Amino acid sequence: DAECVRGNDGLSNAYIFLFWVAISIMTVFCTGAMISIYLSVYLQERKMVKYRFASDDDDENEEDYKESKRIRQSLLLYTSSFYICWIIPLVLWYAPHDMPYLYIIADVLFSLMGFFNVLVYVHPRCA
């Protein structure tokens, strides 16, 4: 007779572990990619400042880093929506089981990821 591994605690724990590893990798990648994108735009703008026409004041002009500020706001909103819709629900989902309203909050937040991304996409200052 072959032993049935369906419902085996060891296999279930391995899948849960792999799930958390995948979520951790996604979180680190998402955050790292956003930081990398922002830094590349910011550093490019710093290089381009020396090529602008001289203005009346020699201080840094508000226009100098306009694009990197816009990118920073957009990236912070996208990353925040990721954290709100993935990390918080996962923590709530694995919270003590005597609070059923936490499952409802987690399920609602999971479902709102696309909605939050659309809000960030159509936000007038991020477009």
C-alpha positions in Angstrom: 0.0 0.0 0.0 1.1 3.5 -0.9 1.0 6.1 1.8 -1.2 9.0 1.0 0.6 12.4 1.5 -2.6 14.4 1.0 -3.2 16.4 4.2 0.3 15.6 5.5 1.4 18.3 8.0 4.9 18.3 6.7 3.8 19.0 3.2 1.4 21.6 4.3 4.1 23.4 6.3 6.5 23.2 3.3 3.9 24.9 1.1 3.2 27.6 3.7 7.0 28.2 4.0 7.4 28.5 0.2 4.4 30.9 0.1 6.1 33.1 2.7 9.4 32.9 0.9 7.7 34.0 -2.3 5.9 36.9 -0.6 9.2 38.0 1.0 11.0 37.8 -2.4 8.2 39.8 -4.1 8.3 42.4 -1.3 12.1 42.9 -1.5 12.0 42.9 -5.3 9.2 45.5 -5.4 10.8 47.8 -2.9 14.3 47.4 -4.5 12.9 48.1 -8.0 11.1 51.2 -6.9 14.2 52.5 -5.1 16.4 51.7 -8.1 14.0 53.5 -10.5 13.8 56.6 -8.3 17.5 56.8 -7.8 18.2 56.5 -11.6 15.8 59.3 -12.3 17.2 61.5 -9.5 20.8 60.9 -10.5 20.0 61.7 -14.1 18.3 64.9 -13.1 21.4 65.8 -11.0 23.6 65.4 -14.0 21.3 67.5 -16.2 21.2 70.4 -13.8 24.5 71.7 -15.0 23.1 71.9 -18.6 20.2 74.2 -17.7 20.2 77.9 -18.4 21.4 80.0 -15.5 18.6 81.6 -13.5 18.6 84.7 -11.3 19.4 82.7 -8.2 22.2 80.2 -8.0 20.3 78.0 -5.5 18.7 74.8 -6.6 15.6 75.7 -8.5 12.2 74.0 -7.7 12.1 72.9 -11.4 15.4 71.0 -11.1 14.1 67.9 -9.5 10.5 68.1 -10.6 10.5 64.8 -12.5 12.1 62.8 -9.6 9.6 64.3 -7.2 6.8 63.2 -9.4 8.3 59.7 -9.8 8.9 59.4 -6.1 5.3 60.2 -5.3 4.0 57.7 -7.8 6.4 55.0 -6.7 5.6 55.6 -3.0 1.9 55.3 -3.8 2.3 52.0 -5.8 4.6 50.5 -3.2 2.2 51.6 -0.4 -0.7 49.9 -2.2 1.3 46.8 -2.5 2.1 46.7 1.2 -1.5 47.5 2.2 -2.9 44.9 -0.1 -0.4 42.1 0.5 1.6 42.4 3.7 -1.1 43.7 6.0 -3.7 41.0 4.9 -1.2 38.2 5.3 -0.4 39.3 8.8 -4.1 39.6 9.6 -4.9 36.3 8.0 -2.4 34.4 10.2 -3.5 36.3 13.3 -5.3 34.4 16.1 -8.4 32.6 14.8 -10.8 34.0 17.4 -11.2 37.3 15.4 -13.2 36.6 12.3 -13.4 40.2 11.3 -9.7 40.2 10.5 -10.3 37.6 7.8 -12.9 39.9 6.3 -10.5 42.9 6.3 -7.7 40.7 4.8 -10.0 39.5 2.0 -11.2 43.0 1.2 -7.7 44.4 1.1 -6.5 41.5 -1.2 -9.4 42.3 -3.5 -8.6 46.1 -3.6 -5.1 45.8 -5.1 -6.2 46.5 -8.7 -8.5 49.3 -7.5 -5.6 51.1 -5.6 -3.3 50.7 -8.7 -6.0 52.3 -10.9 -6.3 55.2 -8.4 -2.5 55.7 -8.4 -2.5 55.5 -12.2 -5.2 58.1 -12.8 -4.0 60.4 -10.0 -3.4 63.7 -11.7 0.0 64.5 -10.1 1.4 61.0 -10.8 0.4 60.8 -14.5 
